[in-house]
């Protein structure tokens, strides 16, 4: 009996007739491919490694011989032959898995962060916006995408995603600058004034204490913080800063009340 014809093994093919040696006549499937069956007859029967993978060798018998693109990359084409074919995820993104097939598999850095490099492999590589700033968008690529907190506010934390994370300066204060990082950056209203609102932006927002009163402290939040001039005195001006600025009723008159704004209040 004659010898049997043998099938070329997986990972190979053979397109001719009358071949005598598997080592010499069966052709290895090329890089970027594999082939699982026996007795294949054409290079076109070698299967391309799927998207997200590559394969540098020849004669591979299984799709598991295709290597996964590393974290931080993707690869949308099939049949690729080198890790250099894997594309880095762009700035503003990261990618934690292996073997990803498309740009959409790269995750956007979250609001409050940015990322200046490509090929990031974890969300920890997205940089936090600095204190005094916020950033509401996904996938930002530069610290210039972080927005300074507005006048009249401050912000003490890193990586804030919204303007609402900027805290309003308290009553009795104002703040003319942007991007402030502490409550102490809010300026106290001067003595002789008060201020009842939040998040105010101008020293003119501080109200002068009324006639008949004075005020000796900084950063007062209520009209009640203005002290009435005592009995026997009056005071006609605004924004007075000391009890000594209350005028005594003239000789021959008296005054029993407090907080009087005119000499005519002296009886």
C-alpha positions as CSV (number, residue, x, y, z in Angstrom):
1,X,0.0,0.0,0.0
2,X,1.2,3.5,-0.8
3,X,1.8,6.2,1.8
4,X,-1.2,8.3,2.8
5,X,-1.2,12.1,2.0
6,X,-0.8,14.0,5.2
7,X,-2.7,17.2,6.0
8,X,-0.8,20.4,6.7
9,X,-1.1,21.2,10.4
10,X,-2.9,24.2,12.0
11,X,-1.2,27.5,11.3
12,X,-0.1,26.4,7.8
13,X,-1.5,26.0,4.3
14,X,-0.4,24.4,1.1
15,X,-1.6,25.4,-2.4
16,X,0.3,23.0,-4.6
17,X,-0.1,19.3,-5.6
18,X,2.4,16.5,-5.2
19,X,4.1,17.9,-2.2
20,X,6.4,15.6,-0.2
21,X,7.5,17.4,2.9
22,X,5.4,19.2,5.5
23,X,8.4,21.1,6.7
24,X,9.3,22.3,3.2
25,X,6.0,22.5,1.4
26,X,3.4,23.6,4.0
27,X,3.6,27.4,4.2
28,X,3.3,29.2,7.6
29,X,0.5,31.7,8.0
30,X,2.0,35.2,8.2
31,X,2.3,37.7,11.0
32,X,-1.1,39.1,12.1
33,X,-2.9,35.8,11.4
34,X,-3.6,32.4,12.8
35,X,-5.2,29.2,11.4
36,X,-6.9,26.6,13.5
37,X,-7.8,23.9,10.9
38,X,-5.9,21.1,9.1
39,X,-5.2,20.8,5.4
40,X,-5.8,24.4,4.5
41,X,-5.0,25.2,0.8
42,X,-4.6,29.0,0.6
43,X,-3.2,32.0,2.4
44,X,-6.7,33.5,2.5
45,X,-7.7,30.7,4.8
46,X,-5.5,32.2,7.5
47,X,-7.7,34.3,9.8
48,X,-6.7,37.8,10.7
49,X,-6.2,38.7,14.4
50,X,-9.2,40.6,15.5
51,X,-9.3,44.3,16.2
52,X,-7.5,45.1,19.5
53,X,-4.9,42.5,19.0
54,X,-1.7,41.9,17.0
55,X,0.6,39.0,16.2
56,X,4.3,39.2,15.4
57,X,5.0,35.6,14.6
58,X,4.2,33.1,11.8
59,X,2.4,29.8,11.8
60,X,0.1,30.5,14.7
61,X,-2.6,27.8,15.3
62,X,-5.0,29.7,17.6
63,X,-6.5,33.2,18.0
64,X,-5.1,33.1,21.5
65,X,-1.7,33.5,19.9
66,X,-2.8,37.1,19.0
67,X,-1.5,39.5,21.7
68,X,-3.8,42.1,23.3
69,X,-3.0,45.8,22.8
70,X,-1.9,47.2,26.2
71,X,-3.9,49.4,28.5
72,X,-4.0,53.0,27.3
73,X,-4.3,52.0,23.6
74,X,-6.8,50.7,21.1
75,X,-6.6,49.2,17.6
76,X,-9.5,49.2,15.2
77,X,-7.9,47.3,12.3
78,X,-7.5,43.6,12.0
79,X,-4.5,41.5,11.0
80,X,-2.0,43.8,12.7
81,X,1.6,42.6,13.2
82,X,3.1,44.8,15.9
83,X,2.4,46.6,19.2
84,X,3.3,49.7,17.3
85,X,0.0,49.3,15.4
86,X,-1.9,50.0,18.7
87,X,-2.9,53.6,18.9
88,X,-2.5,55.6,22.1
89,X,-5.7,56.9,23.7
90,X,-5.6,60.7,23.1
91,X,-5.2,63.6,25.6
92,X,-8.1,64.0,28.0
93,X,-8.7,60.2,28.2
94,X,-7.5,57.0,29.8
95,X,-8.0,53.3,29.2
96,X,-7.6,50.6,31.9
97,X,-8.2,47.5,29.9
98,X,-6.3,45.5,27.2
99,X,-7.3,44.5,23.7
100,X,-9.7,47.4,23.1
101,X,-10.8,48.0,19.5
102,X,-12.0,51.6,19.1
103,X,-11.4,55.2,20.2
104,X,-14.7,55.1,22.0
105,X,-13.2,52.5,24.4
106,X,-11.0,55.3,25.8
107,X,-12.7,56.8,28.8
108,X,-13.0,60.5,29.2
109,X,-11.4,62.2,32.2
110,X,-14.1,63.3,34.6
111,X,-15.3,66.9,35.3
112,X,-12.9,68.7,37.6
113,X,-9.9,67.2,35.9
114,X,-7.8,67.4,32.7
115,X,-5.1,65.2,31.1
116,X,-2.3,66.5,28.9
117,X,-0.7,63.3,27.8
118,X,-1.7,60.4,25.6
119,X,-1.8,56.7,26.5
120,X,-3.0,57.2,30.1
121,X,-3.9,53.9,31.8
122,X,-5.9,55.0,34.8
123,X,-8.2,57.8,36.0
124,X,-5.5,58.7,38.5
125,X,-3.5,60.1,35.6
126,X,-6.2,62.7,35.0
127,X,-4.9,65.8,36.9
128,X,-7.2,67.6,39.3
129,X,-8.0,71.3,38.7
130,X,-6.3,73.5,41.4
131,X,-8.0,75.1,44.4
132,X,-9.9,78.2,43.5
133,X,-11.1,76.6,40.2
134,X,-13.7,74.3,38.8
135,X,-14.2,72.5,35.5
136,X,-17.6,71.1,34.4
137,X,-16.7,69.2,31.2
138,X,-15.4,65.7,30.4
139,X,-12.2,64.9,28.5
140,X,-10.4,68.2,29.0
141,X,-6.8,68.4,27.9
142,X,-5.2,71.4,29.6
143,X,-5.1,73.2,33.0
144,X,-6.4,76.3,31.0
145,X,-9.7,74.4,30.8
146,X,-10.1,74.9,34.6
147,X,-12.2,78.1,35.3
148,X,-11.4,80.5,38.1
149,X,-14.1,80.9,40.8
150,X,-15.9,84.2,40.3
151,X,-15.5,87.4,42.4
152,X,-17.2,87.2,45.7
153,X,-16.4,83.5,46.1
154,X,-13.5,81.2,47.1
155,X,-12.9,77.5,46.8
156,X,-10.6,75.3,49.0
157,X,-10.6,71.9,47.3
158,X,-9.0,70.2,44.3
159,X,-10.9,68.8,41.3
160,X,-14.2,70.6,41.6
161,X,-16.7,70.0,38.8
162,X,-19.1,73.0,39.1
163,X,-19.3,76.7,39.8
164,X,-21.6,75.8,42.7
165,X,-18.5,74.3,44.4
166,X,-17.2,77.9,44.8
167,X,-18.3,79.1,48.3
168,X,-19.8,82.6,48.7
169,X,-18.0,85.1,50.9
170,X,-20.0,85.5,54.1
171,X,-22.0,88.5,55.2
172,X,-19.8,91.4,56.3
173,X,-17.2,90.7,53.6
174,X,-16.6,91.2,49.9
175,X,-14.1,90.0,47.4
176,X,-13.0,91.7,44.2
177,X,-10.7,89.0,42.7
178,X,-11.2,85.6,41.1
179,X,-9.8,82.2,41.8
180,X,-9.5,82.8,45.6
181,X,-8.6,79.8,47.7
182,X,-9.7,80.5,51.3
183,X,-12.4,82.2,53.3
184,X,-9.7,84.5,54.7
185,X,-9.3,85.9,51.1
186,X,-12.7,87.6,51.5
187,X,-12.1,91.2,52.6
188,X,-13.8,92.4,55.8
189,X,-16.0,95.5,55.5
190,X,-14.3,98.4,57.2
191,X,-15.3,99.8,60.6
192,X,-18.3,102.0,60.5
193,X,-20.1,99.7,58.0
194,X,-22.0,96.5,57.8
195,X,-23.0,94.1,55.0
196,X,-25.9,91.6,55.1
197,X,-25.5,89.7,51.8
198,X,-23.4,86.8,50.6
199,X,-20.9,86.7,47.7
200,X,-20.6,90.5,47.3
201,X,-17.9,91.8,45.1
202,X,-17.2,95.5,45.9
203,X,-16.4,97.6,49.0
204,X,-19.3,99.8,48.1
205,X,-21.5,96.8,49.0
206,X,-20.7,97.6,52.6
207,X,-23.4,100.0,54.1
208,X,-22.5,102.9,56.3
209,X,-23.9,102.8,59.8
210,X,-26.8,105.3,60.0
211,X,-26.8,108.7,61.8
212,X,-27.0,108.3,65.6
213,X,-24.8,105.2,65.6
214,X,-21.2,104.2,65.4
215,X,-19.4,100.9,64.7
216,X,-15.9,99.9,65.9
217,X,-15.3,96.5,64.4
218,X,-14.4,95.0,61.0
219,X,-16.6,92.6,59.0
220,X,-20.0,93.3,60.6
221,X,-23.0,91.6,59.1
222,X,-26.0,93.4,60.5
223,X,-27.3,96.9,61.0
224,X,-27.7,95.8,64.7
225,X,-23.9,95.7,64.9
226,X,-24.0,99.6,64.6
227,X,-24.1,100.8,68.2
228,X,-26.5,103.7,69.1
229,X,-25.0,106.8,70.6
230,X,-25.9,107.1,74.3
231,X,-28.3,109.3,76.1
232,X,-27.3,113.0,76.1
233,X,-25.7,112.7,72.7
234,X,-26.6,112.7,69.0
235,X,-24.7,112.0,65.8
236,X,-25.6,113.4,62.4
237,X,-23.1,111.6,60.1
238,X,-22.9,108.2,58.5
239,X,-20.3,105.5,59.0
240,X,-18.9,106.8,62.4
241,X,-16.3,104.6,64.0
242,X,-16.1,105.5,67.7
243,X,-18.3,106.6,70.6
244,X,-16.3,109.8,70.8
245,X,-17.8,110.8,67.4
246,X,-21.2,111.1,69.1
247,X,-21.8,114.8,69.9
248,X,-23.0,116.0,73.3
249,X,-26.3,117.9,73.6
250,X,-25.4,121.6,74.1
251,X,-25.8,123.4,77.4
252,X,-29.4,123.9,78.4
253,X,-30.6,120.8,76.7
254,X,-30.9,117.1,77.5
255,X,-31.6,113.8,75.7
256,X,-32.9,110.6,77.3
257,X,-32.9,108.2,74.4
258,X,-30.2,106.5,72.3
259,X,-29.3,106.6,68.7
260,X,-30.4,110.1,68.0
261,X,-29.4,111.5,64.6
262,X,-29.8,115.3,65.2
263,X,-29.2,118.0,67.8
264,X,-32.9,118.7,67.5
265,X,-33.5,115.5,69.3
266,X,-32.0,117.2,72.4
267,X,-34.9,118.7,74.5
